[in-house]
Structure formats: C-alpha cells, structure tokens
Amino acid sequence: MVDPASLANQPAPGRESGSCTLCCKVYDNPEVGRVAGSWCQHCLPGRSCKIYPDRPGECRDFFCLWMTQGSSARNGGRTRRASS
C-alpha cells in the first residue's frame, strides 16, 4: 500500500516547473539567505535558476501545489507571475 505522505513531495506525472520561478520569491529560504518577498540572488525571474544543478536541498525538495496535485491555479508557465 502506498503511504500518502510519501506522495506529498513528488511531482504529478507529466508536471515540470518550466519557466516558473515564483517559488524563488514567495518563500523564505535560509540556505540562500533569502526572505519571502525578495528574489533569490540565483534566480533569473521567469526563466530559471543559475545554480539549478547545484541548488540547495530546500529548493530541490520543494514542489508547489500545481506540481504535486495538478491544481488549475497555474498552467505550466502560461499564467501571469509576479516579477518585481
């Protein structure tokens, strides 16, 4: 039997973050010295992460609601994002 908790931090089939970088702004991340509301210094907003292959564990382990549950809140980078 599958433990539901083990699925909470896994992307839904076929989901990729694409060019969305909103998580690089809206969450605190002490590993990179960033507070919520400011862009991470490694982020290229709306494009990607400059250190993606070597990103911190907190970034590597995070998947937003759209990624994990297929919410229609965001459609794979086709909706508007905060950019400032």
Protein Blocks (a to p, Z undefined) as FASTA:
>chain_A
ZZfklmmmcccehiafkjafklmmmpccfknopaehiacfkbcghiacfklmmgcfklmm
pccfklmnopakbgghiaccdfZZ
